[in-house]
C-alpha cells in the first residue's frame, strides 16, 4: 500500500493528498486551485504572445511598404502614392514630438465620386481605435468645446488623428478651424453673462476630404493638398476588382493584428543628422517655402518615428533618421507638389493650370476664360482661383482698357513659369555626393510588394487576406477593459 502525504494548498488553505503530486507540490496548489490558476493564466499568455508577435512585426524593415502597399492593396485599387502620403502623415506624423504643428494636415481634394472618402477611410483604418476619431459632420465651433481641458484634464489631442469627411468650405475657412489646425484651440465665450475660458490641449493630425471647397492661401500653408487618380484606366481596374471579389464572396476588412501592433508605437523625438545637406536643393522664390521646407523635414521625421523599432537612438534619446526615411519623404512630397514652386494646388486649380499649359500663349479676362476654357466652375469661383494662382506666382496679371474704355484685368502664365515643368528632389545618394559626411546606416528604401512574404507563418499572417460575412460598421470605441489592464502591465516592460 502506497502512503499518501498531506499538503496545504496556498490558495484555498485546505489539506489535500495526492499520490502523483510532484508537480502540484512544487506549485503548492491542490488540483482544483491549480486548474483554476491555469485557466486564469491562459488570457495573459495569449496577450503576451500577441505582444511578441506585434513587436516582431514592427521590427520589419519593410514596415511602411507592408502597410501602405501590401495590406491596403486588399481594400484599395491602385492609388499607391496617395496611400503612402496618408500613411506617412496619419501613422507616422502623429508620433513626432518635435515637429511643426501643422506639417501633417492633409486636405484630400478631388472631384465627387472619385473615391476620396473610401481611400482615406480604408487607409486610416489600421490606426488604434483610441487614437483615431472620424466624423462625417461637424459644426464650425465644435472644436472650441470638444474635449475641453476643464472637463477632461487628462485628454490631449497629441498623438491622435482626426478625420473629417466631406468638409464644407464654410467649415474649412472658418476661423476656429484654422486656429485648431495650426495651434490647438483656446477661446473665451460668454455663458449666462459670465466669461468662460475654454482650452483644448494638444493638436491632432487633421485629415479632411472635400470636392468643392477651395482653401484660402492662408489655409494652404496649414494643409497639403492630395488628389487621386481619376483616369479611365483606374475606373476599369476598380470595376475589375469589384467583380473578382463578388465572384469569390470576399469583403476585405482591416487586419486587427496590425491595428493591435500600431498601439506600441510611441511619440518620440527625432534628429536628422544630414539635414544641412538638403535645403540648397529646394526653391526659394515663393514665401510658402518657409512653411513647406520644414514640412519636408517633418516628413522625414515621420518615417523615422514610424520605424522607431528599427532606428538607433543617440545619447539624448533622439531617434536618428536614415536614408530610407529621406526616400519615403521624397516620394510623398513629389506626389503632393505638382509644380516647380512646390505649392499645393486644388483639383480645380490644377485644371486651370492645365488649360494654360496646353496653350502657353493663352490670355484673357475672367469672363473670356470662363466662356471658352474654364466653365467647369462658376465665374465667381474662377475669379477667386485665378487670383490665388497669381498670388502664388504661377500666373501674372496685366491691366488694359476695353472698347468702352474700362480697365480690365488679363490673366496669363507668369513669364518665369515654364509649361509642364515639374519639380525634382534629389535622392539621398545625390545629396550626399556633394560632400562626404559620415553616412547614417542605410536600409533599402523601396521594396516591391511581390518581394514581401504573404504566406502564413511567423508574423507574415499579418498580411493574410481577410474573408468575412459582413461589412465593418465603422470605428468602434468598445474596449475590453480586463484585457487592456493586462496589456498595460505588459506594455510597461515592452521595450
WONORDA-V139570 format. One record per residue. N is the residue number from 0. RES is the residue in one small letter. SS is DSSP state (hx for helix, st for strand, lp for the rest). OMEGA is omega as a letter, one per 20 degrees, with the letter a starting at -180 (none if undefined). NEAR is the number of other C-alpha atoms within 10 Angstrom. Layout:
[[N:RES:SS:OMEGA:NEAR] [N:RES:SS:OMEGA:NEAR]]
This chain:
[[0:x:lp:a:3] [1:x:lp:a:5] [2:x:lp:r:7] [3:x:lp:r:12] [4:x:lp:r:11] [5:x:st:r:10] [6:x:st:r:18] [7:x:st:a:15] [8:x:lp:a:20] [9:x:lp:a:13] [10:x:lp:a:13] [11:x:lp:r:11] [12:x:lp:r:12] [13:x:lp:r:12] [14:x:st:r:13] [15:x:st:r:15] [16:x:st:a:15] [17:x:lp:r:15] [18:x:lp:a:9] [19:x:lp:a:9] [20:x:lp:a:18] [21:x:hx:r:10] [22:x:hx:a:9] [23:x:hx:r:16] [24:x:hx:a:15] [25:x:hx:a:8] [26:x:hx:r:12] [27:x:lp:a:18] [28:x:lp:r:25] [29:x:lp:a:24] [30:x:hx:a:15] [31:x:hx:a:11] [32:x:hx:r:16] [33:x:hx:r:16] [34:x:hx:r:12] [35:x:hx:a:12] [36:x:hx:r:13] [37:x:hx:r:10] [38:x:hx:r:11] [39:x:hx:a:11] [40:x:hx:a:11] [41:x:hx:r:11] [42:x:hx:r:14] [43:x:hx:r:15] [44:x:hx:r:11] [45:x:hx:r:11] [46:x:hx:r:16] [47:x:hx:r:17] [48:x:hx:r:12] [49:x:hx:r:16] [50:x:hx:r:20] [51:x:hx:r:14] [52:x:hx:r:17] [53:x:hx:a:21] [54:x:hx:r:19] [55:x:hx:r:14] [56:x:hx:a:22] [57:x:hx:r:22] [58:x:lp:a:14] [59:x:lp:a:14] [60:x:lp:r:18] [61:x:lp:a:21] [62:x:hx:a:17] [63:x:hx:r:24] [64:x:hx:a:21] [65:x:hx:a:23] [66:x:hx:a:19] [67:x:hx:a:21] [68:x:hx:a:22] [69:x:hx:a:21] [70:x:hx:a:23] [71:x:hx:r:27] [72:x:hx:a:19] [73:x:hx:a:18] [74:x:lp:a:18] [75:x:lp:r:20] [76:x:lp:r:17] [77:x:lp:r:17] [78:x:lp:a:18] [79:x:hx:a:17] [80:x:hx:r:20] [81:x:hx:r:21] [82:x:hx:a:23] [83:x:hx:r:22] [84:x:hx:a:24] [85:x:hx:a:25] [86:x:hx:a:24] [87:x:hx:a:24] [88:x:hx:a:25] [89:x:hx:a:28] [90:x:hx:a:26] [91:x:hx:a:28] [92:x:hx:a:32] [93:x:hx:a:28] [94:x:hx:a:27] [95:x:st:r:24] [96:x:lp:a:18] [97:x:lp:r:14] [98:x:lp:r:20] [99:x:lp:a:15] [100:x:lp:a:22] [101:x:lp:a:24] [102:x:lp:a:27] [103:x:lp:r:30] [104:x:lp:a:26] [105:x:st:r:24] [106:x:st:a:24] [107:x:st:a:26] [108:x:st:r:25] [109:x:lp:a:23] [110:x:lp:r:15] [111:x:lp:r:12] [112:x:lp:a:10] [113:x:lp:r:18] [114:x:lp:a:16] [115:x:hx:a:23] [116:x:hx:r:20] [117:x:hx:a:13] [118:x:hx:a:22] [119:x:hx:a:22] [120:x:hx:a:18] [121:x:hx:a:16] [122:x:hx:a:26] [123:x:lp:a:21] [124:x:lp:a:19] [125:x:lp:r:24] [126:x:lp:r:23] [127:x:lp:a:22] [128:x:hx:a:18] [129:x:hx:a:14] [130:x:hx:a:17] [131:x:st:a:21] [132:x:st:a:18] [133:x:st:r:16] [134:x:st:r:13] [135:x:lp:r:11] [136:x:lp:a:10] [137:x:lp:r:13] [138:x:lp:a:11] [139:x:lp:a:15] [140:x:lp:a:13] [141:x:hx:a:11] [142:x:hx:r:21] [143:x:hx:a:21] [144:x:hx:a:15] [145:x:lp:a:14] [146:x:lp:r:19] [147:x:lp:a:20] [148:x:lp:a:17] [149:x:lp:r:12] [150:x:lp:a:12] [151:x:lp:a:12] [152:x:lp:a:12] [153:x:lp:a:10] [154:x:lp:r:14] [155:x:lp:r:16] [156:x:lp:r:17] [157:x:lp:r:19] [158:x:lp:a:21] [159:x:lp:r:24] [160:x:st:r:27] [161:x:st:a:19] [162:x:st:a:24] [163:x:st:a:21] [164:x:lp:r:21] [165:x:lp:a:20] [166:x:lp:a:21] [167:x:lp:r:20] [168:x:hx:r:15] [169:x:hx:r:14] [170:x:hx:a:16] [171:x:hx:a:21] [172:x:lp:r:17] [173:x:lp:a:14] [174:x:hx:a:12] [175:x:hx:a:19] [176:x:hx:a:21] [177:x:hx:r:18] [178:x:hx:a:15] [179:x:hx:a:19] [180:x:hx:a:24] [181:x:hx:a:21] [182:x:hx:a:15] [183:x:lp:a:22] [184:x:st:r:22] [185:x:st:a:18] [186:x:st:r:13] [187:x:st:a:12] [188:x:st:r:11] [189:x:st:r:9] [190:x:st:a:8] [191:x:lp:r:6] [192:x:lp:r:7] [193:x:st:r:9] [194:x:st:r:10] [195:x:st:r:12] [196:x:st:r:14] [197:x:st:r:19] [198:x:st:r:21] [199:x:st:a:23] [200:x:lp:r:20] [201:x:lp:a:16] [202:x:lp:r:22] [203:x:lp:r:29] [204:x:st:a:27] [205:x:st:r:24] [206:x:st:a:24] [207:x:st:r:25] [208:x:st:r:24] [209:x:st:r:22] [210:x:lp:a:20] [211:x:lp:a:18] [212:x:lp:r:20] [213:x:lp:a:23] [214:x:lp:r:21] [215:x:lp:r:14] [216:x:hx:r:15] [217:x:hx:a:11] [218:x:hx:r:18] [219:x:hx:r:21] [220:x:lp:a:20] [221:x:lp:a:23] [222:x:lp:r:24] [223:x:st:a:25] [224:x:st:a:23] [225:x:st:r:23] [226:x:lp:a:21] [227:x:lp:r:21] [228:x:lp:a:17] [229:x:lp:a:14] [230:x:lp:r:9] [231:x:hx:r:9] [232:x:hx:r:10] [233:x:hx:r:16] [234:x:hx:a:13] [235:x:hx:a:10] [236:x:hx:r:13] [237:x:hx:r:15] [238:x:hx:r:12] [239:x:hx:r:13] [240:x:hx:r:15] [241:x:hx:a:13] [242:x:hx:a:12] [243:x:hx:a:12] [244:x:hx:a:12] [245:x:hx:r:11] [246:x:hx:a:9] [247:x:hx:a:9] [248:x:lp:a:12] [249:x:lp:r:16] [250:x:lp:a:18] [251:x:lp:r:20] [252:x:lp:r:20] [253:x:lp:r:20] [254:x:lp:a:18] [255:x:hx:r:15] [256:x:hx:r:18] [257:x:hx:r:19] [258:x:hx:r:17] [259:x:hx:a:16] [260:x:hx:a:22] [261:x:hx:a:21] [262:x:lp:r:15] [263:x:lp:r:17] [264:x:lp:a:18] [265:x:lp:r:16] [266:x:lp:a:18] [267:x:st:r:19] [268:x:lp:a:20] [269:x:st:r:26] [270:x:st:r:19] [271:x:lp:a:19] [272:x:lp:r:14] [273:x:lp:a:19] [274:x:hx:a:12] [275:x:hx:r:9] [276:x:hx:a:16] [277:x:lp:a:18] [278:x:hx:a:14] [279:x:hx:a:9] [280:x:hx:r:11] [281:x:lp:a:17] [282:x:lp:a:14] [283:x:lp:a:13] [284:x:lp:a:10] [285:x:lp:a:15] [286:x:lp:r:11] [287:x:lp:r:18] [288:x:hx:r:18] [289:x:hx:r:11] [290:x:hx:a:15] [291:x:hx:r:23] [292:x:hx:r:18] [293:x:hx:r:15] [294:x:hx:r:22] [295:x:hx:r:21] [296:x:hx:r:22] [297:x:hx:r:26] [298:x:hx:r:28] [299:x:hx:r:28] [300:x:hx:r:32] [301:x:hx:r:33] [302:x:hx:r:28] [303:x:hx:r:32] [304:x:hx:r:30] [305:x:hx:r:28] [306:x:lp:a:23] [307:x:lp:r:23] [308:x:lp:a:19] [309:x:lp:a:16] [310:x:lp:r:17] [311:x:lp:r:15] [312:x:st:r:15] [313:x:lp:a:10] [314:x:lp:r:6] [315:x:lp:r:7] [316:x:lp:r:12] [317:x:lp:r:16] [318:x:st:a:23] [319:x:st:r:22] [320:x:lp:a:28] [321:x:lp:a:25] [322:x:hx:a:20] [323:x:hx:a:22] [324:x:hx:r:26] [325:x:hx:a:24] [326:x:hx:r:21] [327:x:hx:r:22] [328:x:hx:a:22] [329:x:hx:a:21] [330:x:hx:r:15] [331:x:hx:a:20] [332:x:hx:r:21] [333:x:hx:r:16] [334:x:hx:a:15] [335:x:hx:a:21] [336:x:lp:a:19] [337:x:lp:a:17] [338:x:lp:a:21] [339:x:lp:r:16] [340:x:lp:a:22] [341:x:lp:r:21] [342:x:lp:r:22] [343:x:lp:a:22] [344:x:lp:r:25] [345:x:lp:a:25] [346:x:hx:r:20] [347:x:hx:r:22] [348:x:hx:r:17] [349:x:hx:r:15] [350:x:hx:r:15] [351:x:hx:a:19] [352:x:hx:r:23] [353:x:hx:r:14] [354:x:hx:r:15] [355:x:hx:a:20] [356:x:hx:r:17] [357:x:hx:r:11] [358:x:lp:a:13] [359:x:lp:a:16] [360:x:lp:a:10] [361:x:lp:r:14] [362:x:st:r:17] [363:x:st:r:17] [364:x:lp:r:17] [365:x:hx:a:19] [366:x:hx:a:14] [367:x:hx:a:13] [368:x:hx:r:20] [369:x:hx:a:18] [370:x:hx:a:12] [371:x:hx:a:9] [372:x:lp:a:13] [373:x:lp:a:18] [374:x:lp:r:12] [375:x:lp:r:13] [376:x:lp:a:12] [377:x:lp:r:10] [378:x:hx:r:17] [379:x:hx:r:11] [380:x:hx:r:14] [381:x:hx:r:21] [382:x:hx:a:16] [383:x:hx:a:13] [384:x:hx:r:21] [385:x:hx:r:21] [386:x:hx:r:16] [387:x:hx:r:18] [388:x:hx:r:22] [389:x:hx:r:16] [390:x:hx:r:14] [391:x:lp:a:17] [392:x:lp:r:19] [393:x:lp:r:22] [394:x:st:r:20] [395:x:st:a:20] [396:x:st:r:18] [397:x:st:a:12] [398:x:st:r:11] [399:x:st:r:10] [400:x:st:r:10] [401:x:lp:a:10] [402:x:lp:r:6] [403:x:lp:r:6] [404:x:lp:r:8] [405:x:lp:r:8] [406:x:st:r:11] [407:x:st:a:13] [408:x:st:r:13] [409:x:st:r:16] [410:x:st:r:21] [411:x:st:r:21] [412:x:st:r:23] [413:x:lp:a:16] [414:x:lp:a:10] [415:x:lp:a:10] [416:x:lp:r:17] [417:x:lp:a:14] [418:x:lp:r:16] [419:x:lp:r:14] [420:x:lp:a:12] [421:x:lp:r:13] [422:x:lp:r:15] [423:x:lp:r:14] [424:x:lp:a:15] [425:x:lp:r:13] [426:x:lp:r:15] [427:x:hx:a:19] [428:x:hx:r:11] [429:x:hx:a:11] [430:x:hx:r:18] [431:x:hx:a:16] [432:x:lp:a:11] [433:x:lp:r:9] [434:x:lp:a:9] [435:x:lp:r:8] [436:x:lp:r:11] [437:x:lp:a:9] [438:x:lp:r:12] [439:x:lp:r:14] [440:x:lp:a:12] [441:x:lp:r:11] [442:x:lp:r:13] [443:x:lp:a:10] [444:x:lp:a:17] [445:x:lp:r:12] [446:x:lp:r:14] [447:x:lp:a:11] [448:x:hx:a:15] [449:x:hx:a:8] [450:x:hx:r:8] [451:x:lp:a:15] [452:x:lp:a:14] [453:x:lp:r:18] [454:x:lp:a:12] [455:x:lp:r:11] [456:x:lp:a:9] [457:x:lp:a:10] [458:x:lp:a:19] [459:x:hx:r:15] [460:x:hx:r:14] [461:x:hx:a:24] [462:x:hx:r:21] [463:x:lp:r:14] [464:x:lp:a:18] [465:x:lp:r:14] [466:x:lp:a:12] [467:x:lp:a:12] [468:x:lp:r:9] [469:x:lp:a:10] [470:x:lp:r:9] [471:x:lp:a:12] [472:x:lp:r:6] [473:x:lp:a:9] [474:x:lp:a:15] [475:x:lp:r:11] [476:x:lp:r:12] [477:x:lp:a:8] [478:x:lp:r:10] [479:x:lp:a:8] [480:x:hx:r:9] [481:x:hx:r:10] [482:x:hx:a:12] [483:x:hx:r:13] [484:x:hx:r:11] [485:x:hx:a:14] [486:x:hx:a:17] [487:x:hx:r:12] [488:x:hx:a:10] [489:x:hx:a:15] [490:x:hx:r:15] [491:x:hx:r:8] [492:x:lp:a:7] [493:x:lp:a:13] [494:x:lp:none:8]]
